[in-house]
Amino acid sequence: MTLSLEGRVAVVTGGSRGIGRAIALELARRGANVVVNYVSSSGAADEVVAEIEKLGRKGLAVQADVANVEQANHLIKTAADTLGQIDILVNNAGITRDMLIMMMSEEDWDAVIDTNLKGTFNCAKAAVRLMMRKRYGRIINITSISGQIGNAGQTNYSASKAGQIGFTKALAREVAGREITVNAIAAGYVDTDIWANVPAEAQAAFKDMIPLGRTGQPEDIAYAVAFLASDQAAYITGQTLAVDGGLAMY
Ligand SMILES: NC(=O)c1ccc[n+]([C@@H]2O[C@H](COP(=O)([O-])OP(=O)(O)OC[C@H]3O[C@@H](n4cnc5c(N)ncnc54)[C@H](OP(=O)(O)O)[C@@H]3O)[C@@H](O)[C@H]2O)c1
């Protein structure tokens, strides 16, 4: 199979639903054994694991709040202890708490930065330790167009997503000597639960701006992750790949 991930072990944070679920299944389809992290949806995570096992791969659901350093360490340790190694880390877990800045609470700011940005740091730090020893690794951070062009009502989310892009570049430089690549995918508008609280008019306005004329599906992001996770992407690091239907062009 081209872009095979046979024998690899992947950890997908927030793998129970939406984009993370599609990533976990695509990596398994390409041959990887996959750890499916979640914070509260144990039933959904178990379903993803069952689908991974139907594909003939090993799957494991691990509950951990990535914003919490002890829980993030537990996730990575459990993954390595159970499946033997970690080759691929996908920092996908993310939340929104949208509000104009005048009404945004400190709690809403902290929750988004802690989950999206600190969670990326927590998991990457724990995984890099293992990858350095193995002299191999693929870290893929799921960021957003909001971190590139900004979005009114999302100062917390845009800051967290822009932070992931800077983090990606800095870490890519730190670990390049150990054959570990670090890249980001800037997703556009993808049909998942994360849009549930966004007013219909705002959703329609976004859709109208997409050159390819449709919203993204979780699989659109998963295919790009599978490529960046593959051996064929060995010479790509520190990059942010936009998968957004052409919404942001640089
Ligand atoms: N959908 C889009 O249009 C879009 C666009 C750009 C970027 N993104 C990014 O893509 C990623 C996935 O988004 P999505 O749309 O698939 O979201 P989603 O459908 O709301 O799913 C979020 C996932 O993250 C998990 N999660 C949330 N907080 C967590 C925490 N503290 N620790 C561990 N897991 C946690 C959830 O677990 P539970 O199921 O247990 O709650 C769930 O699996 C996010 O980073 C998001 O910012 C999405």
The ligand as an ORCA input file, in Angstrom:
! r2SCAN-3c Opt
* xyz 0 1
  N     -14.277     21.430     12.878
  C     -13.652     22.462     12.358
  O     -14.205     23.208     11.537
  C     -12.230     22.752     12.734
  C     -11.554     23.740     12.001
  C     -10.237     24.020     12.314
  C      -9.586     23.313     13.307
  N     -10.272     22.361     14.015
  C      -9.541     21.687     15.073
  O      -9.640     20.284     14.910
  C      -9.595     19.633     16.175
  C     -10.779     18.696     16.310
  O     -11.964     19.458     16.203
  P     -13.385     18.788     15.937
  O     -14.136     19.745     15.097
  O     -13.245     17.389     15.504
  O     -13.984     18.863     17.433
  P     -15.096     17.960     18.164
  O     -15.930     17.234     17.169
  O     -15.736     18.878     19.138
  O     -14.193     16.876     18.949
  C     -13.295     17.315     19.914
  C     -12.484     16.148     20.396
  O     -11.519     16.644     21.351
  C     -11.670     15.928     22.573
  N     -11.309     16.788     23.688
  C     -11.819     17.999     24.022
  N     -11.208     18.477     25.120
  C     -10.280     17.548     25.486
  C      -9.333     17.460     26.534
  N      -9.202     18.434     27.459
  N      -8.536     16.357     26.607
  C      -8.660     15.369     25.688
  N      -9.547     15.385     24.675
  C     -10.347     16.480     24.580
  C     -13.108     15.482     22.600
  O     -13.239     14.383     23.496
  P     -14.703     13.946     24.089
  O     -15.403     13.262     22.940
  O     -14.375     13.041     25.206
  O     -15.383     15.225     24.497
  C     -13.315     15.114     21.126
  O     -12.770     13.831     20.871
  C      -9.566     20.755     17.219
  O      -8.242     21.001     17.632
  C     -10.101     21.956     16.458
  O      -9.634     23.158     16.977
  C     -11.570     22.073     13.756
*
